[in-house]
Amino acid sequence: MTKSDARTGEDSSSRRQGTPTPDEIRAQLRSILASPIFHSSRRGQQFIEYVVERALAGDVGALKERTIAVEVFGRSPDSGLAEDSIVRVGAREVRKRLAQYYMTPDGAAAPIVMDLPSGSYVPEFRYAAAAHSPVIKETPASLPDRPAAEPQPLPAGRAVAKSRSPLLIAIPVVAVLGVIAFLMLRPAGADPRTKDFQKFWAPALDSSTPLLIGVGHPIVYQPSTRASRLSASRTPPTPVPIQAPLNLKPNELDGSDIVPVLNQFVGFGDMVAANEVSQMMARHSRSVRVLLASSIPFADLRQSPVYLIGSLSNRWSMELGQNWQFQFQWTPEHKPIIIDTATHKQWTMDANDDGSAPEDYSLICRIRNSPTGGLLIVSAGIKQFGTEAAGRILAQPVELSQILGKMPAGWEDKNLQIVLRTRIIGNTPAQPEVVASHVW
């Protein structure tokens, strides 16, 4: 080795014992974002990219819950976060996905280890070699010269002392990493805090058939061709031809201009609920089938565990729930409500003309002996906010277990209904709270 080579080697070794450079960290970030582990989670990508770039910019003050809620998740700066756990949930998801990434071949070979310590939103970076204790071994060049000798037989009963093999040194390191990976990737049921979540979903997780998800099918009204053309003639052109509100006077429309469209659209809250539960099932290595409820024949409902999303827009939710104590109904004024048919108590919400509302109510049902002959789970809100909140809570092991922990003993072998109230903050549902339940 030349002096130049030796000096280069020393510089490289010294650098790798310190903190990775920003360019090295950004290169590792690109690899993480492009990996299958993160590619399927837009929220996870946005979260980790934001915290890494803020950390590299030295702006650690931006790595606070409120700032992340505003910058990453679009929350209003004036919104309250006491009941909104979206940042904490996002951080847990990123930690889990990072652990999964570093268990893959690409992650195991990565030169940079990126971590988001528990209880903090400030990422940490280190060279992969720094995660392990250095292994020092003597090389032939460092040994004193001595003549070769013929191997001598060992006396009986003598123990042989050998230098520790690098493989033997690596075994404890691998064991420690295995324990860490197990703790982060273990199934929900292995955590005492999530045992009730496991009981709730057990029939679906233990089933040999995919979970059948039936999504609501709202009726959407669109303008007639005549009304659309008239509006377009008055709308100034834009660089990007996107949808725009109708530019018409009230007296220019009549009943023929309002065209109902059936079985072609899905509400946003329904989509979020289906996505959250689908990802939860995937984490447990279980598959799902997602269909519009209107296209599912009853015979298919009898062949799988079923999860129905939506209430008044879901044919099967309404038909199968006719005998339940908590039901969705219309008032004489055509206002949607959840009603307790035993006490006649009602839960409703006041929505504005633009669809916004200060709160929403939703219903979660878990029916063991349903007309389908198997497990039936329903989650639905009066509006999309409640549907989104109920769907999210069903996929959150700790949060759902906290709710189920307040139910009467033995609920897992009975039918269960839970009414939830959810505050709406900036058109986003906060964490819901239980207002009523029924077990039978």
Long-range contacts (C-beta under 8 A, 24 or more apart in sequence): 16-127, 16-129, 16-130, 17-127, 17-130, 19-125, 19-126, 20-111, 20-112, 20-125, 20-126, 20-127, 22-56, 24-111, 24-112, 25-52, 25-56, 25-112, 25-114, 25-125, 26-52, 26-56, 27-112, 28-110, 28-111, 28-112, 28-114, 28-125, 29-114, 31-106, 31-110, 32-98, 32-101, 32-114, 35-101, 35-104, 35-106, 35-107, 37-97, 37-100, 37-101, 37-104, 38-97, 38-101, 40-279, 41-93, 41-97, 43-73, 43-90, 43-93, 44-90, 44-93, 44-94, 44-97, 46-72, 47-72, 47-90, 47-91, 47-93, 47-94, 48-94, 48-98, 48-114, 48-116, 48-123, 51-116, 51-121, 51-122, 51-123, 52-114, 52-123, 55-122, 55-123, 60-122, 63-120, 63-121, 63-122, 64-121, 65-121, 68-121, 73-428, 74-426, 74-428, 75-425, 75-426, 75-428, 76-425, 76-426, 79-425, 79-426, 80-425, 83-423, 83-425, 83-430, 83-431, 83-433, 84-425, 84-428, 84-430, 84-431, 85-399, 85-431, 86-428, 87-121, 89-396, 91-116, 91-121, 95-184, 96-184, 96-185, 99-180, 99-181, 99-184, 99-185, 100-185, 103-181, 103-185, 132-170, 132-173, 133-169, 133-173, 135-166, 135-169, 135-170, 137-163, 137-166, 138-163, 187-284, 188-284, 188-397, 191-397, 191-398, 193-397, 193-398, 193-401, 194-397, 194-398, 194-401, 195-401, 196-400, 196-401, 196-404, 196-405, 196-412, 197-396, 197-397, 197-398, 197-400, 197-401, 197-404, 198-397, 199-404, 199-412, 200-366, 200-400, 200-404, 200-412, 201-280, 202-412, 203-305, 203-368, 203-374, 203-375, 204-281, 204-286, 204-305, 204-307, 204-375, 204-377, 205-281, 205-284, 205-286, 207-286, 207-304, 207-305, 207-375, 209-303, 209-304, 209-305, 210-286, 210-287, 210-288, 210-289, 210-304, 211-277, 211-281, 211-286, 211-287, 211-288, 211-289, 211-304, 211-305, 211-306, 211-307, 212-288, 212-289, 212-291, 212-296, 212-300, 212-301, 212-303, 212-304, 212-305, 212-306, 212-307, 213-274, 213-277, 213-278, 213-288, 213-289, 213-290, 213-291, 213-306, 213-307, 213-308, 213-309, 214-291, 214-292, 214-293, 214-296, 214-301, 214-306, 214-307, 214-308, 214-309, 214-314, 214-316, 215-266, 215-270, 215-271, 215-274, 215-290, 215-291, 215-292, 215-293, 215-309, 215-310, 215-314, 216-266, 216-267, 216-270, 216-293, 216-309, 216-310, 216-311, 216-313, 216-314, 216-317, 216-380, 216-387, 217-262, 217-263, 217-265, 217-266, 217-292, 217-293, 217-294, 217-310, 217-313, 217-314, 217-315, 218-265, 218-266, 218-267, 218-310, 218-313, 219-260, 219-261, 219-262, 219-313, 220-260, 220-261, 220-264, 220-265, 221-258, 221-259, 221-260, 221-261, 222-259, 222-261, 223-253, 223-257, 223-258, 223-259, 224-256, 224-257, 224-258, 224-259, 226-257, 227-252, 227-253, 227-257, 262-294, 263-292, 263-294, 263-295, 266-292, 267-310, 267-313, 267-384, 267-387, 268-384, 268-388, 269-381, 269-383, 269-384, 269-385, 269-386, 269-387, 269-388, 269-391, 270-309, 270-310, 270-313, 270-384, 270-387, 270-391, 272-387, 272-388, 272-391, 272-392, 273-309, 273-379, 273-387, 273-388, 273-390, 273-391, 273-392, 273-394, 274-309, 274-391, 276-391, 276-392, 276-394, 276-395, 277-307, 277-391, 277-394, 277-395, 279-395, 280-394, 280-395, 293-317, 298-372, 301-372, 301-376, 302-372, 302-373, 302-374, 304-374, 305-374, 305-375, 305-376, 305-377, 306-370, 306-372, 306-374, 306-375, 306-376, 306-377, 307-377, 307-378, 307-379, 308-376, 308-377, 308-378, 308-379, 308-380, 309-378, 309-379, 309-380, 309-387, 309-391, 310-380, 310-387, 311-336, 311-363, 311-380, 311-381, 311-382, 311-387, 312-336, 314-380, 317-378, 317-380, 320-367, 320-370, 320-371, 320-372, 320-376, 320-378, 321-365, 321-378, 324-365, 324-367, 324-417, 325-417, 325-438, 325-440, 326-363, 326-365, 326-417, 326-419, 326-436, 326-438, 328-363, 328-380, 328-382, 336-382, 336-383, 337-382, 338-363, 338-382, 338-419, 340-436, 345-436, 347-382, 347-419, 347-421, 347-435, 347-436, 348-382, 349-382, 349-383, 351-383, 355-383, 356-424, 356-427, 357-383, 357-385, 357-424, 358-423, 358-424, 359-421, 359-422, 359-423, 359-424, 360-385, 360-386, 360-389, 360-421, 360-422, 360-424, 360-429, 361-386, 361-419, 361-420, 361-421, 361-422, 361-435, 362-386, 362-387, 362-389, 362-390, 362-419, 362-420, 362-422, 362-432, 363-390, 363-417, 363-418, 363-419, 363-420, 364-390, 364-393, 364-394, 364-416, 364-417, 364-418, 364-420, 365-415, 365-416, 365-417, 365-418, 366-415, 366-416, 366-417, 367-415, 367-416, 368-413, 368-414, 368-415, 369-415, 381-422, 385-422, 385-424, 385-427, 385-428, 385-429, 386-420, 386-422, 386-429, 386-432, 388-429, 389-420, 389-422, 389-429, 389-430, 389-431, 389-432, 390-420, 390-432, 392-429, 393-420, 393-431, 393-432, 399-431, 403-434, 406-434, 406-437, 407-437, 407-439, 408-439, 411-439, 414-439, 414-440, 415-439, 415-440
